Amino acid sequence: MRIAVDAMGGDLGPRAAVAGAASAVMADPGLDIRLFGPARRLDDEISRLPRSFAAASSRLCVVDAPDVVRQDQRPAEVLRGNADTSMSGMLACLAKGEADAGVSAGNTGALMALARRALGMVAGLSRPAISTAIPTRREGRCYLLDLGANVDVEAERLRDFALMGDVMARRIDDLAHPRIGLLNVGVEGTKGTASVQRADELLRGETGLRYLGFVEGDAIFSGEVDVVVCDGFVGNAVLKASEGLARMLVRRVQATFEAHWSSRLVGWLARPALARLRGELDPVRYNGASLLGLDGIVIKSHGGADAAGFHYAVARAAREVAHDLPGCLAAELGQRRSAGASAVDDGRDASGSRALAAAVTDVADGEASQQKQR
């Protein structure tokens, strides 16, 4: 399996990307990674890898890409720019079929725009949606989308998000019938914006979808649903708030056990449980958001991810390759659209036939009436 990596997009520079990629190939013997960025810098980072990662260097291939997409660049500017950036090189490699998936921690808007141009979309979708998994009660997880790619969306787009989330949860997590919820300010049918209300109507009309209706924010973490759908503005705010809350809880628990000698003793006894809790709440474990709807697999790593976080993003890409997620999306969403179009055509035909029959009846009634008058 071949993964193309934009090694220059993260806040920590190429060191985190190179170390994370090396860790990923050590964990997965079937993985080969192409690192895109200034060749001299990347070769230097590979030479600095710990001795335990020495075997990984043979499966890390450096591809020279001298320029970098800055975090403050606008997507339009990046689209008009040159193709020598590490992000463009990674996506070109993916588009040419030389890699099975791509990973970047760079500028999200630029990544969306460049990926859409390089790879195209599946099943007539207009724009990708960003989705990631959020930990829930009883060691489960919930897919949340969109996370910022589409800030203000219409009802039809929210319906598409739900359909994509359903495919992802079934294919990646092997859930037979994922539970879908539409995020709202209340579960009552009268609440929410016009687009959310209309999306609710559309989702209730989708056959084969286990749609549970409106859910509130706490349902994301309670395990009541497997997929939660919202617009990108709300989704991004929820994601960042949950990450901040997780870090705050870990720090508070740690500070509580370090406050006094007696609590330090209790903390020492509870160290295994605390380590497990810290691991479950650590956002690094869930790093790697999918750009769903592209005709290819692109994973967006958090810009501030360290080597461990980047490892998880690469592992996420490998899982999606193993399940051929874009192929599943194309087949299932394409089938739904074809079935919907056929139903519309049948409705038009039936409507036309009924109208013709009514017209014939009216003509016959008119002739009979004329005969009676004669």
C-alpha positions as CSV (number, residue, x, y, z in Angstrom):
1,M,0.0,0.0,0.0
2,R,1.4,3.4,-1.0
3,I,0.7,6.6,0.9
4,A,1.7,10.1,-0.4
5,V,2.5,12.6,2.4
6,D,2.7,16.3,2.3
7,A,5.5,16.6,4.9
8,M,5.6,20.4,5.1
9,G,2.1,21.5,6.0
10,G,2.0,21.1,9.8
11,D,2.8,23.7,12.5
12,L,5.7,21.6,13.7
13,G,7.4,21.4,10.3
14,P,8.6,18.2,8.6
15,R,10.0,16.6,11.8
16,A,6.5,15.5,13.0
17,A,5.5,14.3,9.6
18,V,8.6,12.3,8.9
19,A,8.7,10.7,12.4
20,G,5.0,9.9,12.2
21,A,5.4,8.3,8.8
22,A,8.3,6.3,10.0
23,S,6.3,5.1,13.0
24,A,3.4,4.1,10.7
25,V,5.6,2.0,8.4
26,M,7.1,0.3,11.4
27,A,3.7,-0.6,12.6
28,D,2.4,-1.8,9.1
29,P,4.9,-3.9,7.1
30,G,2.8,-3.5,4.0
31,L,3.1,0.3,3.9
32,D,5.4,2.4,1.7
33,I,5.4,6.2,2.0
34,R,6.4,9.0,-0.4
35,L,7.3,12.2,1.4
36,F,6.9,15.5,-0.5
37,G,8.9,18.5,0.4
38,P,12.4,20.1,0.0
39,A,14.5,17.0,-0.5
40,R,17.5,18.2,1.6
41,R,15.3,19.0,4.6
42,L,13.5,15.7,4.4
43,D,16.7,13.7,4.0
44,D,18.1,15.5,7.0
45,E,15.0,14.6,9.1
46,I,15.2,11.0,8.1
47,S,18.8,10.9,9.2
48,R,17.8,12.2,12.6
49,L,15.2,9.4,13.2
50,P,15.8,7.3,16.4
51,R,17.8,4.1,15.9
52,S,14.6,2.1,16.5
53,F,13.2,3.6,13.3
54,A,16.3,2.8,11.2
55,A,14.5,0.0,9.3
56,A,11.8,2.5,8.3
57,S,14.1,4.6,6.1
58,S,14.1,2.0,3.3
59,R,10.3,2.4,2.9
60,L,10.4,6.2,3.0
61,C,10.9,7.8,-0.4
62,V,11.6,11.5,-0.7
63,V,10.2,13.4,-3.6
64,D,11.6,17.0,-4.1
65,A,8.9,19.7,-3.8
66,P,10.7,23.0,-3.1
67,D,7.7,25.2,-2.3
68,V,5.2,25.1,0.5
69,V,1.5,26.2,0.8
70,R,1.4,28.7,3.7
71,Q,-1.4,28.5,6.3
72,D,-2.5,32.1,5.5
73,Q,-2.9,31.6,1.8
74,R,-6.3,31.8,0.3
75,P,-7.5,28.8,-1.8
76,A,-7.9,31.0,-4.9
77,E,-4.3,32.1,-4.6
78,V,-3.1,28.5,-4.2
79,L,-5.1,27.4,-7.2
80,R,-3.5,30.1,-9.4
81,G,0.0,29.3,-8.0
82,N,2.6,26.9,-9.2
83,A,2.6,23.1,-8.9
84,D,5.9,22.8,-7.1
85,T,4.4,22.8,-3.6
86,S,4.5,19.7,-1.4
87,M,0.7,19.7,-1.2
88,S,0.3,19.9,-5.0
89,G,3.0,17.2,-5.5
90,M,1.3,14.9,-3.1
91,L,-2.1,15.3,-4.8
92,A,-0.6,14.9,-8.3
93,C,0.9,11.6,-7.2
94,L,-2.4,10.5,-6.0
95,A,-4.3,11.6,-9.1
96,K,-1.8,9.7,-11.4
97,G,-2.4,6.5,-9.5
98,E,1.1,6.4,-8.1
99,A,-0.3,6.4,-4.5
100,D,-3.4,4.9,-2.9
101,A,-4.1,7.8,-0.5
102,G,-2.7,11.2,0.5
103,V,-2.1,12.8,3.9
104,S,-1.5,16.5,4.7
105,A,-1.5,18.7,7.8
106,G,-1.6,21.8,5.7
107,N,-4.0,24.7,4.9
108,T,-7.5,23.1,5.0
109,G,-9.1,25.4,2.4
110,A,-6.2,25.0,0.0
111,L,-6.2,21.2,0.4
112,M,-9.9,21.1,-0.3
113,A,-9.6,23.2,-3.4
114,L,-6.5,21.4,-4.8
115,A,-7.9,18.0,-4.1
116,R,-11.2,18.7,-5.7
117,R,-9.4,19.9,-8.9
118,A,-6.9,17.1,-9.0
119,L,-9.2,14.2,-8.1
120,G,-12.8,15.3,-8.9
121,M,-15.9,14.1,-7.0
122,V,-18.0,10.9,-7.0
123,A,-21.7,10.4,-7.6
124,G,-22.4,13.9,-8.7
125,L,-21.4,15.5,-5.3
126,S,-20.5,19.1,-5.5
127,R,-18.0,19.5,-2.6
128,P,-16.3,17.3,-0.1
129,A,-17.3,17.1,3.5
130,I,-14.7,16.7,6.4
131,S,-15.5,14.0,8.8
132,T,-13.7,12.5,11.9
133,A,-14.5,10.1,14.7
134,I,-15.2,11.3,18.2
135,P,-14.9,9.0,21.2
136,T,-18.2,8.0,22.9
137,R,-19.3,6.2,26.0
138,R,-18.5,2.5,26.2
139,E,-15.4,2.9,24.0
140,G,-17.5,3.5,20.9
141,R,-17.1,6.4,18.4
142,C,-19.4,8.7,16.5
143,Y,-18.7,10.2,13.0
144,L,-19.3,14.0,12.9
145,L,-19.6,15.8,9.6
146,D,-19.1,18.4,8.3
147,L,-16.2,20.0,10.2
148,G,-15.6,23.2,8.3
149,A,-15.5,22.5,4.6
150,N,-19.1,23.8,4.1
151,V,-19.9,26.6,6.5
152,D,-23.4,27.4,5.3
153,V,-25.3,24.6,3.5
154,E,-28.7,23.8,2.1
155,A,-30.8,20.9,3.1
156,E,-29.8,18.7,0.1
157,R,-26.2,19.0,1.2
158,L,-27.0,17.9,4.7
159,R,-28.8,14.9,3.3
160,D,-25.7,14.0,1.3
161,F,-23.6,14.3,4.5
162,A,-25.9,11.8,6.2
163,L,-25.7,9.3,3.2
164,M,-21.9,9.6,3.2
165,G,-21.6,9.1,6.9
166,D,-23.8,6.1,6.7
167,V,-21.5,4.5,4.1
168,M,-18.4,5.3,6.1
169,A,-19.8,3.8,9.4
170,R,-20.9,0.7,7.6
171,R,-17.7,0.1,5.7
172,I,-15.1,1.3,8.1
173,D,-16.7,0.2,11.4
174,D,-18.7,-2.7,10.0
175,L,-22.0,-1.5,11.4
176,A,-25.0,-3.1,9.8
177,H,-27.4,-0.2,10.3
178,P,-25.6,3.0,11.6
179,R,-27.9,5.3,13.6
180,I,-28.0,8.8,12.0
181,G,-28.9,12.0,13.8
182,L,-29.3,15.6,12.6
183,L,-27.8,18.1,15.0
184,N,-30.3,20.7,16.2
185,V,-30.9,23.0,19.2
186,G,-33.6,20.6,20.4
187,V,-35.3,17.3,19.5
188,E,-38.7,18.9,19.0
189,G,-39.9,19.0,15.4
190,T,-40.6,22.7,15.5
191,K,-37.0,23.8,16.3
192,G,-34.1,24.6,14.0
193,T,-33.4,26.6,10.9
194,A,-35.3,26.2,7.6
195,S,-32.5,24.2,6.1
196,V,-32.3,21.8,9.0
197,Q,-36.1,21.4,9.0
198,R,-36.1,20.7,5.3
199,A,-33.1,18.2,5.7
200,D,-35.2,16.4,8.3
201,E,-38.0,15.9,5.8
202,L,-35.6,14.7,3.1
203,L,-33.9,12.2,5.5
204,R,-37.2,10.8,6.6
205,G,-37.9,10.0,3.0
206,E,-34.6,8.1,2.4
207,T,-35.3,4.3,2.4
208,G,-32.8,2.0,4.0
209,L,-31.4,4.7,6.2
210,R,-31.7,4.4,10.0
211,Y,-32.4,8.0,10.6
212,L,-33.4,8.9,14.2
213,G,-34.3,12.5,13.7
214,F,-33.0,15.6,15.6
215,V,-30.3,15.1,18.3
216,E,-28.7,17.6,20.6
217,G,-25.0,18.1,21.2
218,D,-24.7,15.6,24.1
219,A,-25.8,12.7,21.8
220,I,-22.4,13.0,20.0
221,F,-20.7,11.6,23.1
222,S,-23.4,9.5,24.7
223,G,-23.2,6.7,22.1
224,E,-26.9,7.2,21.1
225,V,-26.0,7.7,17.4
226,D,-23.2,6.6,15.1
227,V,-23.3,9.5,12.7
228,V,-24.1,13.2,13.5
229,V,-24.8,15.6,10.6
230,C,-24.4,19.4,10.8
231,D,-23.1,22.3,8.8
232,G,-19.3,23.0,8.8
233,F,-19.6,26.1,11.1
234,V,-21.3,24.2,13.9
235,G,-19.2,21.0,13.3
236,N,-15.9,22.8,13.6
237,A,-17.0,24.6,16.8
238,V,-18.1,21.4,18.3
239,L,-14.9,19.6,17.4
240,K,-12.6,22.3,18.8
241,A,-14.7,22.6,21.9
242,S,-14.6,18.9,22.6
243,E,-10.8,18.8,22.1
244,G,-10.3,21.6,24.5
245,L,-12.6,20.0,27.0
246,A,-10.8,16.7,26.8
247,R,-7.4,18.4,27.4
248,M,-8.8,20.4,30.3
249,L,-10.3,17.2,32.0
250,V,-7.0,15.4,31.7
251,R,-5.1,18.3,33.2
252,R,-7.6,18.8,36.0
253,V,-7.5,15.1,37.0
254,Q,-3.7,15.1,37.0
255,A,-3.6,18.4,39.0
256,T,-6.1,16.9,41.6
257,F,-3.9,13.9,42.3
258,E,-0.8,16.0,42.6
259,A,-2.3,18.6,45.0
260,H,-1.5,16.7,48.3
261,W,0.6,13.8,49.5
262,S,-2.4,11.7,50.2
263,S,-3.9,12.3,46.8
264,R,-0.6,11.6,45.2
265,L,-0.6,8.2,46.9
266,V,-4.1,7.5,45.6
267,G,-2.9,8.7,42.2
268,W,0.0,6.3,42.2
269,L,-2.4,3.4,43.0
270,A,-4.7,4.6,40.2
271,R,-2.0,5.2,37.7
272,P,-3.0,2.4,35.3
273,A,-6.6,3.6,35.2
274,L,-5.5,7.2,34.8
275,A,-3.2,6.3,31.9
276,R,-6.1,4.5,30.2
277,L,-8.4,7.5,30.7
278,R,-5.7,9.9,29.4
279,G,-5.3,7.7,26.3
280,E,-9.1,7.5,25.7
281,L,-9.6,11.2,25.9
282,D,-6.4,12.3,24.1
283,P,-7.5,13.9,20.7
284,V,-4.3,12.6,19.2
285,R,-5.7,9.1,19.0
286,Y,-8.5,10.4,16.7
287,N,-6.3,12.6,14.5
288,G,-7.0,12.3,10.8
289,A,-10.2,13.7,9.2
290,S,-11.5,12.2,5.9
291,L,-12.4,14.4,2.9
292,L,-15.5,12.5,1.9
293,G,-16.8,12.7,-1.6
294,L,-13.5,13.0,-3.4
295,D,-12.6,10.4,-6.1
296,G,-9.7,9.4,-4.0
297,I,-8.6,9.2,-0.4
298,V,-7.3,12.3,1.3
299,I,-6.8,12.6,5.0
300,K,-6.4,16.0,6.8
301,S,-4.2,15.8,9.8
302,H,-4.5,18.4,12.5
303,G,-2.0,21.2,11.9
304,G,-0.6,21.0,15.4
305,A,-0.3,17.2,15.4
306,D,3.0,15.7,16.7
307,A,4.6,12.5,15.4
308,A,2.1,10.3,17.2
309,G,-0.9,12.2,15.8
310,F,0.5,12.1,12.3
311,H,1.0,8.3,12.7
312,Y,-2.8,8.0,13.4
313,A,-3.6,10.1,10.3
314,V,-1.5,7.8,8.1
315,A,-3.2,4.7,9.7
316,R,-6.6,6.3,9.0
317,A,-5.6,6.6,5.3
318,A,-4.5,3.0,5.3
319,R,-7.9,1.8,6.7
320,E,-9.8,3.7,4.1
321,V,-7.7,2.2,1.3
322,A,-8.3,-1.3,2.7
323,H,-12.1,-0.7,2.5
324,D,-12.0,1.2,-0.8
325,L,-14.1,4.0,0.7
326,P,-14.4,6.2,-2.5
327,G,-15.5,3.2,-4.5
328,C,-18.2,2.3,-2.0
329,L,-19.4,5.9,-1.9
330,A,-19.5,6.1,-5.7
331,A,-21.4,2.8,-6.0
332,E,-23.9,3.4,-3.2
333,L,-24.6,7.0,-3.7
334,G,-24.8,6.6,-7.5
335,Q,-27.3,3.8,-7.0
336,R,-29.4,6.0,-4.7
337,R,-29.4,8.8,-7.2
338,S,-30.4,6.5,-10.1
339,A,-33.2,5.1,-8.0
340,G,-34.4,8.6,-7.1
341,A,-34.3,9.7,-10.7
342,S,-36.2,6.6,-11.8
343,A,-38.9,7.3,-9.2
344,V,-39.2,10.9,-10.4
345,D,-39.6,9.7,-14.0
346,D,-42.1,7.1,-13.0
347,G,-44.1,9.7,-11.2
348,R,-44.0,12.0,-14.2
349,D,-45.1,9.1,-16.5
350,A,-47.9,8.2,-14.1
351,S,-49.0,11.8,-13.8
352,G,-49.0,12.2,-17.5
353,S,-51.0,9.0,-18.0
354,R,-53.6,10.1,-15.4
355,A,-53.9,13.5,-17.1
356,L,-54.4,11.9,-20.5
357,A,-57.0,9.5,-19.1
358,A,-58.8,12.4,-17.5
359,A,-58.7,14.3,-20.8
360,V,-60.1,11.3,-22.7
361,T,-62.9,10.9,-20.1
362,D,-63.7,14.6,-20.3
363,V,-63.9,14.4,-24.1
364,A,-66.1,11.3,-24.0
365,D,-68.4,12.9,-21.4
366,G,-68.7,15.9,-23.6
367,E,-69.6,13.9,-26.7
368,A,-72.2,12.0,-24.7
369,S,-73.7,15.2,-23.4
370,Q,-73.9,16.6,-26.9
371,Q,-75.6,13.4,-28.2
372,K,-78.1,13.6,-25.3
373,Q,-78.9,17.2,-26.2
374,R,-79.5,16.2,-29.8
